[in-house]
């Protein structure tokens, strides 16, 4: 009985420990695309730490507003590990979100990270939808300058600028590579396309609508 209890406790502890990015076993591991490097950590080769410089830990692309002249009226500038190699093994990432008036960051998922959003300028209508287990409940909030909202890992969420002026927000994510699945792009813009019969039955609509949606040019604002 004691053995069984110990096993259960260890299993629970292990599942909690691996619920996010692994903890680093060194000061840092600046990612580098060099197969000759000796160490592979979190899917990236490590730069020799003795060759690291301050620029490895600096990201400057947030200085510049994103181009929102697109069908969605929004632009997301990501500082994930692929854009910011110094994040490797640190378990964090960021993004800058620029919105034109009534611009939308469409419904999407981060499969590997929780997101915390802070509004810097403007007014955003934000929300997320729970899983089937919680009856697909929608939680929404109107945020203004200085407000913060959290989107749990893996749940569909969105942000819409409901103001008549530009809006700006920053997102902080609990993974160096939280991933991104934009719902409409993935469902209607997959390559190759999902069989029409699958989508007509899933969405309970006729095939003309599905054909129309699959023919659209689904824009990626990242």
N, C-alpha and C positions, 0 to 999 in steps of 0.2 A: 504494500500500500504506500509506504514511504517512497519507494522507487517510482511508482506511478505518479505520485504527487510531484516529485522532483522533476520528472520528465515533462509533465504538463507545464510547470512553472518555467522550465528552460525553453519549451516551445513557444510559450507566450512571450518571453523575453526576446527570443530570436526574431519572432514575427514583428515585434515593435522595433527592434534594432534595424531591421532591413526595410522599414516602411518608407525610408527616404534614401538619398545618396549615401554611400558608405562613408564612414569617418576617415579623414586622411591620416596616414601614418607617418607623415613628414610635414615640414613647414609649408611647403607648396610644391606644385608640379605644373609649371607653365607648359601648356600643350604645344607640341611642335610636330609638324608633318615630316618626320624623319624616321624611316624604318630602321635606320642604323642605331637609333638611340636604344639604350639598354633596358629601359623600364617602360611598360605599358600599364597605365593606371586609368580606370574609368573610360576605357576605349580610346585614350589618347597617349601618344608617346610623350615622355617628360623631357623637357630641356634640362641640360646639366644645370643644377641649381647654382653652381659657381659662376655660370655665364649669364644668370638672370640680371636684368636691369630694371630700373624704375618704370620704364615704358611698358614692361610686361604687365604691370599692375594698374595701368591707367587706360581709360577709355574716353575718347573725346567726341564721339559722334553725337552725343546728346546735346552738344552746343547748338546744333542747327535744327530748325523746324523741319518736320517731314513734309513732303509734297502731298497735299491733300486733293490735288486736282485729278481725281479719279472717280469712277462710278460710286464708290462707297463714301467718298468725302472724308477719308481717314488714312493715316499712315502710322504704322507701328515700326519703330526702330528698335531692334533687339540687341541686347548685350548678353547673349548666351555664350557658351564656351566656344562655339565656332567663330564668333565675332570677337570674343574677348578671352584669349587663351589663358590668361592669368587666373580665370575662375576655376580651372580644372582642379577637381577634388575638394573644392570649397563648399559645394552644395547650395549655391545661390546664383541668381541671375536677375537681370533687370530689363525693362523695356520703357521706351518713351512713346506715348500715344498722343498724336496730334489729330485734332478734329476740326474740319470746316463746320460752319453752321449746319446743323442737322446731319452731320456726318455720323457714320455708324461703324463700329468695330463688330462685325457680324457674329452670330452665335458660333462658338468654338469651344474646344476642349484642350486642356493641358494634361496629358495622361500621366505625367510624372511629377507634377508640382502644384502646390497650393499657391494662389496669387493674392497679393495684397495690393490694392490700388489706392493711390492718394491723388486727389484733384488739386492741381496747381492754379489753373485758371478755368473759368466757365462753369457750366452746369451740365452734369451728366445724369442720364437715367440709366441705371445699371441693374442687372439681375442675374440670377442663376436658377436652374431647375434641378430638383433632387432626382434621385433614381426611382425606378419603379417601386422599390421597397417602401418609399415614402410618398407614393401616389403622384409622382412627377409634380410636386408642389413648386410653384414659382415664388421666389423671394425677390422683391424689387425695392429700389430706393432711389430718390433724387439726391444727388450729391452736389455740393457747392465747394468753393475754394477752401482747402484745408481738411475736407472730409475724407475718411478712409473707409474702404469696404473690402471684405475678404471673400474670395471665391474658392470653395473647397476643391481639392485635387480631383481631377477627372470628371467634374460636372460641367454641363453645358452652361455657358455664360456669355454676356454681351455688354457693350457700352454704347450709348447713343447720346450725342450732343443735342439737347433740346433747347439750347439758347440760340440767339441770333448773332452771336459773336464766336470767334474761334475758341476752342477749349484745349487744355493741355493737362495730361495726367502722367504719372509714373507708376509702373508696376514692379513689384518685388516678388520673386518666385523662389520656392524652396527647393530648387534643383539647378545644377549647372546647365542642364539640358532638359527643360520641362516638356519639350515637344509641343506640337500644335496640330490640331485637326479642325479645320474650318468645315462645319457641317455641310453647307450647300456645295462647296467645292468638292468635298469627298464623295457625297452621294450622287450628285448630278454631273460632276466633271472628272470622274475617275478615268484612268487610262489602263486598259480599255474600259468602255462604258459598262455599267451594270446592266444586266438583262432587263429589258423593259417590263417583262412579266413580273419580275421580282418587285420592281418599284410600284407598278400599278396596284398590286395586291397589298403591298406594305402601306401605301398612302391612300388606298381606296379611291383612286381617281382613274380616268380613262387614259389610254396610251397616248392620245394626242397631247395632253398636258405634259406627260413625262418626256415625250419626244421634243416638245418645245423647250423644256427646262434643260435637257441634255444638249440642246443646240446652242445654249447661251455661252458666252465667253465669261467664265467665272473668274473674277478678278481677285488677286491675292494682294492684300494691303501690307504684307510684311516684306 
